[in-house]
Amino acid sequence: MSDAEWAVVRDLLSVPGWLSGRGGRPEGYCHRQMIDAVRYLVDNGIKPFRSGL
């Protein structure tokens, strides 16, 4: 995801509770990594572990 695309998407996501002072546990992954992972799966699909199946 390019920086320009991220600038558009970032504003659409909610702010995590721990950043806005509402408590909660910090997230393990940043939102950009999660969006990149979803886009990768949508683009490539979920492929079987073994190609012979």
C-alpha positions in Angstrom: 0.0 0.0 0.0 1.4 3.3 -1.0 1.7 6.2 1.4 -1.0 8.1 -0.5 -3.4 5.2 -0.3 -2.7 4.8 3.5 -3.3 8.5 4.0 -6.9 8.0 2.7 -7.6 4.8 4.5 -6.1 5.8 7.9 -8.8 8.5 8.4 -11.5 5.9 8.0 -10.3 3.6 10.8 -11.2 4.2 14.4 -8.6 5.3 17.0 -7.7 2.4 19.4 -9.0 2.8 22.9 -5.6 2.8 24.5 -4.5 5.7 22.4 -7.6 7.8 23.3 -7.2 7.2 27.0 -10.1 4.7 27.4 -7.8 1.9 28.6 -7.4 -1.5 27.0 -4.5 -3.4 25.7 -2.2 -2.1 23.0 -2.6 -3.9 19.6 0.0 -6.4 18.5 0.0 -5.2 14.9 -0.4 -1.8 13.3 -3.5 -1.2 11.2 -1.5 -0.7 8.1 0.0 -4.2 8.3 -3.4 -5.7 8.9 -4.9 -3.9 5.8 -1.9 -5.0 3.7 -2.5 -8.6 4.9 -6.2 -8.5 3.9 -5.4 -6.9 0.5 -2.8 -9.7 -0.1 -5.3 -12.4 0.6 -8.0 -10.8 -1.5 -5.5 -10.4 -4.4 -3.9 -13.9 -4.2 -6.5 -16.0 -2.5 -5.8 -18.6 0.1 -3.8 -21.4 -1.6 -3.4 -24.9 -0.3 -0.2 -25.7 1.5 0.6 -28.5 -0.9 0.1 -27.9 -4.6 -0.8 -31.5 -5.2 -4.1 -31.3 -3.3 
